[in-house]
Amino acid sequence: MREHPNAALVRQALEALLGGDLATFSTAFADDVVWHVPGDGPLAGEYRGLASLLALFGRQVGLSDGTLQVELHDVMASDDHAVAWQQITAERDGFLLDVVEALVFHIRDGKVAEVWQRTDQYMVDDFFSYGASRRPRRRRKQAIPVGLADSRVTARA
């Protein structure tokens, strides 16, 4: 069975981004694309336009001290949407981020028009917030020191 065209569009864009091919990545997005990042952390907000998206990705790499790794697991699609399922890992100042993430893409006229990120937002906010203060932003869940537990376990207050 052939891959849905919207799944192919998203897969090619994400694989290009992961491979550092920003030209190919950029062709998949509408000029007025909007990327939604939920949460309370330093990356939360709406990013409008391709330049804003590229700046977001640069901030993610910078805030992870260059350790951010993404493994694309799968892409599923319909005529209007695609969903990418991926694993995100990073290590910074002795703390490990290891979460799965779903990216929901709205496709319009053969281009990505809007994207919503969905993940363990407490872990992501805590991990990327450690630069400003060494204390987690939330007490419900927090990123844990690497040596204390398995990377997929979260501390609970």
C-alpha positions, 0 to 999 in steps of 0.5 A, spaced: 500 500 500 502 506 498 503 512 503 498 517 503 501 523 500 500 528 506 504 522 510 509 522 505 510 530 505 511 530 513 515 524 513 520 528 507 520 534 511 522 531 518 527 527 515 530 533 511 530 537 518 533 531 522 538 531 516 540 538 516 537 539 509 533 546 511 531 547 503 527 541 502 524 542 509 522 549 508 518 547 501 513 543 505 511 549 509 506 554 507 509 561 508 504 563 513 505 556 517 503 557 525 507 552 529 503 551 536 508 549 542 504 548 549 506 549 556 509 554 561 517 553 559 521 558 555 519 555 548 512 555 549 508 560 544 505 560 537 511 561 531 508 564 525 512 563 518 518 559 516 523 564 519 520 563 526 520 556 526 527 555 524 529 560 530 525 555 534 529 549 532 535 553 533 533 555 540 531 548 542 538 545 540 541 551 544 537 550 550 539 542 550 546 544 549 546 541 542 544 534 545 537 534 542 536 528 538 529 526 535 527 519 532 521 519 527 517 513 529 511 513 524 507 518 520 500 517 519 495 521 514 488 523 512 486 528 506 487 534 511 492 532 517 498 528 518 500 526 525 508 524 526 510 520 532 517 521 535 522 520 540 525 526 543 532 525 547 536 530 550 541 531 556 543 538 560 546 539 566 545 532 569 538 532 567 535 527 561 529 528 557 526 522 554 519 523 551 515 521 546 511 526 542 506 527 537 506 532 532 499 534 528 499 537 522 494 541 518 495 540 510 492 546 506 493 546 498 499 541 499 503 545 504 503 544 512 499 550 514 499 549 522 502 544 527 500 542 534 505 539 539 503 534 544 508 531 549 509 530 556 509 537 557 511 537 564 517 534 563 519 538 557 517 545 560 522 542 566 527 540 562 528 547 558 527 551 564 533 549 568 537 554 564 534 560 568 533 557 575 536 550 577 529 549 580 523 545 576 517 550 574 512 545 576 512 540 582 507 535 579 513 532 575 520 534 573 526 531 569 530 527 574 538 527 574 541 522 570 544 517 575 538 517 579 533 513 575 532 509 568 531 515 563 523 513 562 521 514 569 519 521 572 520 523 579 513 525 582 512 530 588 
